[in-house]
Amino acid sequence: MTDQLEDPSEVAPVIETDRLLLRPWADEDREAFAALNADPEVMRYFPSTLDRAESDALLDTARQRSREDGICFQPVVVKESGSFIGFVGLNRPRHALPFAPCVEIGWRLARSAWGHGYASEAARAWLRFGFETLNLGEIVSFTTVTNTPSRRVMERLGMQRDQEGDFDHPALDPGHPLVRHVLYRLRVSSWRERQAGS
C-alpha cells in the first residue's frame, strides 16, 4: 500500500510491507536516530559516528531531499512494536560520483534489527516504488569494499556487481581506509524478470 501525504511540503511516500511501515521523518525520530548514528558498530563502515548535532543535521538534510526530490532515506518502523529501527530508502546523490546522475538505494539499521530480514524487506518495497511509481530505469547501490553485510543485502535484492564500477568516494580523503567503494546495479528489466519468476 502506498499513499501520498496531504502536506505539499512533505511529499515522501508512505509504504507498508508485511512487517514494516516506511514513512516520512518526524521530529520524534531525532533521539532514536541520534542513538543509531552514535553506535560504533552501526557506523563501522562509515568514517565516524555522529554526535547529536550531526545526526539532527542529517535528518534535516533527508527531509530537504524529500521536498526537493520526493524521495530520501526514510524511517523504518516495526508495525507490531512501533519501534523505529533505522532508515531505508531511495536517494539522488549530490556527490560527483563517476556514474551520476543516478538513484541509489541504501539502509542503516539498529543492531537490534539485524538478522531479521528487515533491510531486504524494506528495500524490496522501495525497489518496487522506484521502478513502478517513479518509472526508473535503474537503481544502484554502493558501499565500501569491506562492508560484506550490505553487499549481501544487495545480492539478495538481485543487484549485480559492476566490476568496472569500483570507485574512490569523493567525500573521503584518498588515503582513507574506506575510500574504495564497490558499485551494484539493478536494471528495471532484470527486476521485472525476478518478479515474474517469484
C-alpha positions in Angstrom: 0.0 0.0 0.0 1.4 3.4 -1.0 -0.2 6.8 -0.1 1.0 10.3 -0.5 0.8 12.7 2.4 -1.5 15.7 2.0 1.0 18.3 3.2 2.6 19.5 0.0 5.9 20.2 1.7 6.2 16.6 2.7 5.9 14.6 -0.5 7.6 11.4 0.8 5.6 8.2 0.3 4.2 6.0 3.0 4.7 2.4 2.2 3.7 -0.7 4.2 5.1 -4.2 4.0 4.0 -7.3 5.9 6.0 -6.2 9.0 7.2 -2.7 8.4 6.0 0.9 8.0 8.2 3.1 5.8 7.1 6.6 6.5 8.4 10.3 6.4 10.6 11.7 9.1 9.2 13.2 12.2 10.8 15.3 14.9 10.1 12.5 17.4 12.6 10.4 15.4 15.6 12.6 16.4 16.5 10.9 19.7 16.4 7.3 18.3 18.2 8.4 15.1 20.9 10.0 17.2 21.4 6.8 19.1 21.6 4.9 15.9 24.3 7.2 14.5 26.3 7.2 17.7 26.6 3.4 17.7 30.1 2.4 16.6 29.0 -1.0 15.4 26.3 0.5 13.2 28.7 3.1 11.9 31.6 0.6 11.4 31.7 1.2 7.6 31.3 4.9 7.8 34.1 7.4 8.5 32.9 8.1 12.1 30.0 8.1 14.4 27.8 11.2 14.5 27.1 13.4 17.5 23.6 14.8 18.2 24.1 17.9 16.1 25.5 16.0 13.2 22.6 13.4 13.4 20.0 16.2 13.5 21.6 17.8 10.5 21.5 14.5 8.6 17.8 14.2 9.4 17.1 17.7 8.3 19.0 17.0 5.0 16.9 13.9 4.4 13.7 16.0 4.9 15.0 18.6 2.5 15.8 15.9 -0.1 12.2 14.6 0.3 10.9 18.1 -0.5 13.3 18.5 -3.5 13.2 15.0 -5.0 10.1 13.3 -3.5 12.4 10.6 -2.1 15.0 10.2 0.6 16.3 7.6 3.1 13.2 7.2 5.2 12.4 5.8 8.7 11.6 2.1 9.1 9.2 1.2 11.9 8.3 -2.3 13.0 4.5 -2.3 12.9 4.0 -4.8 15.7 6.0 -2.8 18.3 6.0 0.7 16.8 9.8 0.7 17.2 12.0 3.0 15.0 14.8 0.7 13.8 16.6 2.9 11.2 16.2 4.0 7.6 15.9 2.5 4.2 15.1 4.4 1.0 16.0 5.9 -2.3 18.2 8.9 -2.7 19.7 11.1 -5.5 23.3 11.5 -4.5 24.8 15.0 -4.7 28.4 13.9 -4.7 30.3 13.9 -8.0 30.1 10.2 -8.5 31.5 8.7 -11.7 28.2 7.1 -12.5 26.0 10.1 -11.7 23.3 11.1 -12.2 21.6 8.1 -10.5 19.2 7.0 -7.9 20.6 4.8 -5.1 19.0 2.6 -2.6 20.5 2.4 0.9 19.9 1.4 4.5 21.1 1.8 8.1 19.5 -0.3 10.8 20.0 -0.5 14.6 21.8 -3.6 15.9 18.6 -4.9 17.5 17.1 -5.1 14.0 20.0 -7.1 12.4 19.3 -10.6 11.3 15.6 -10.3 10.8 15.5 -9.6 7.1 14.2 -6.1 7.7 16.7 -4.4 5.3 15.8 -6.7 2.5 12.0 -6.5 3.1 12.1 -2.7 3.2 14.5 -2.4 0.2 12.3 -4.7 -1.9 9.3 -2.3 -1.3 11.5 0.7 -2.2 12.7 -1.0 -5.4 9.0 -1.6 -6.4 8.2 2.0 -5.7 11.2 3.2 -7.7 10.5 1.0 -10.7 6.7 1.1 -10.8 5.9 4.5 -9.4 8.9 6.6 -10.4 9.5 4.6 -13.6 13.2 4.5 -13.0 15.3 2.5 -15.5 18.0 1.6 -13.0 18.7 1.8 -9.3 22.2 1.5 -7.9 23.8 0.8 -4.5 27.3 1.2 -3.3 29.4 0.7 -0.2 32.9 0.4 1.0 34.7 -2.8 -0.2 34.8 -4.4 3.2 31.1 -3.9 4.0 30.1 -7.5 3.5 26.7 -7.4 5.3 25.4 -4.6 3.0 26.8 -6.3 -0.1 24.9 -9.5 0.8 21.7 -7.5 1.0 22.4 -6.0 -2.4 22.9 -9.5 -3.8 19.7 -10.8 -2.2 17.9 -8.0 -3.9 19.2 -9.2 -7.3 21.6 -6.4 -7.7 24.7 -7.2 -9.9 28.2 -6.1 -9.1 29.6 -3.8 -11.7 33.2 -5.0 -11.8 34.3 -1.9 -13.7 32.4 0.4 -11.4 34.7 0.4 -8.3 35.5 3.9 -7.4 37.1 6.1 -4.7 34.3 8.0 -2.9 34.8 11.8 -3.4 33.8 12.6 0.1 36.7 10.8 1.6 40.4 11.6 1.5 42.4 9.4 -1.0 44.3 7.6 1.8 41.2 6.9 4.0 40.8 3.1 4.6 37.1 3.3 3.5 37.7 5.3 0.3 37.4 2.4 -2.1 33.8 1.5 -2.9 32.0 -1.2 -4.9 29.0 -0.5 -7.2 26.0 -2.7 -7.7 23.3 -2.1 -10.3 19.7 -3.3 -10.9 18.0 -2.6 -14.2 14.3 -2.5 -14.3 14.3 -5.3 -16.9 16.2 -7.6 -14.5 13.8 -6.6 -11.7 10.8 -7.4 -13.7 12.2 -10.8 -14.6 12.7 -11.6 -10.9 9.2 -10.5 -10.2 7.8 -12.8 -12.9 9.8 -15.7 -11.6 8.9 -15.2 -7.9 
